[in-house]
Amino acid sequence: MFSVATLWIPFTLIAALGQVARNAMQRHLTGPLGTWGATNIRFLFGFPFSILFFAVVLTLSGDALPRPTAMFWPWLALGALSQIVGTGLMLLAMSDRSFVATTAYLKTEAIQTALFGFVFLGDHLTLAKMAAILIATVGVIITALRPGGEKGLVELRPTVLGLAAAATFALSAVGFRGAIITVDGVSFVTAASFTLVLGLFLQTLILTIYLLARAPDVLRKILKLWRSSMFAGFMGAFSSQFWFLAFALTAAANVRTLALVEVLFAQAVSYYSFKQPVSARELFGIVLIVAGVALLIAA
């Protein structure tokens, strides 16, 4: 049985599973919609589901409608904007590289969160933590490199995209957790759901305005693909709901580190959906990444 303090563990596992399903669906939509069109799917079609989730939570909890403090908004903006950029970078990386390897790059997010904590918050880094970061970084390099001169250089682009996506997702996690914990006077479930609604609203507004100005035909394509987009939006809101619940209970670094189980889920999706086998070298690199982040938890 889980106590309230440890509920972040099942919340994270559920969120990771839902995120793999959403990422797979978004990847299928990147072709017809382009990178930013597929990115907007998770926000535009996820927003209505987040409102539904919030309404259910308010009804069951009996909480009043939260009133966010002034500090809520900058944290929310950091989380929302970073997630938009991160999602776009992730889809660009997936278009160039295998689904599993891209997911492995994204899992350096936990390590980058630890580094951000050291640089911006003065969090102490022990020798064990530095060793964990080194092991995971070596794993990323092994996964990314290709034998044979120029071909190895070609792989630099998706590697950089994947690592940059991980960095922005790390900032997003910190921003959303910062927003959630500033919501006072309500249960953690209400605070998380309230933050999700406003976060998705802000993201939908920004990206829809951008597409209207730069690529209005993409919005028309999105509406034509509403059936598949609806599923991707639901899975996006569903996984985000559980990410936010986990953020409400523990540090973002803990959540993102446990989320490494997504690598295992992605292996199954890659094999059964995309028919992309994992090479022994890629598998070894992924094992090192997982080992590095596991050591980070133990440290």
ABEGO torsion letter per residue (X at the ends): XBBAAAAAAAAAAAAAAAAAAAAAAAAAAAAAAEAAAAAAAAAAAAAAAAAAAAAAAAAAAGBBBBBBBAAAAAAAAAAAAAAAAAAAAAAAAAAABBAAAAAAAAAAAAAAAAAAAAAAAGBBBBAAAAAAAAAAAAAAAAAABBBGEAAAAAAAAAAAAAAAAAAAAAAAAAAAAAAAAABBGBBAAAAAAAAAAAAAAAAAAAAAAAAAAABAAAAAAAAAAAAAAAAAAAAAAAAAAAAAAAAAABBAAAAAAAAAAAAAAAAAAAAAAAGBBBBAAAAAAAAAAAAAAAAAAAX
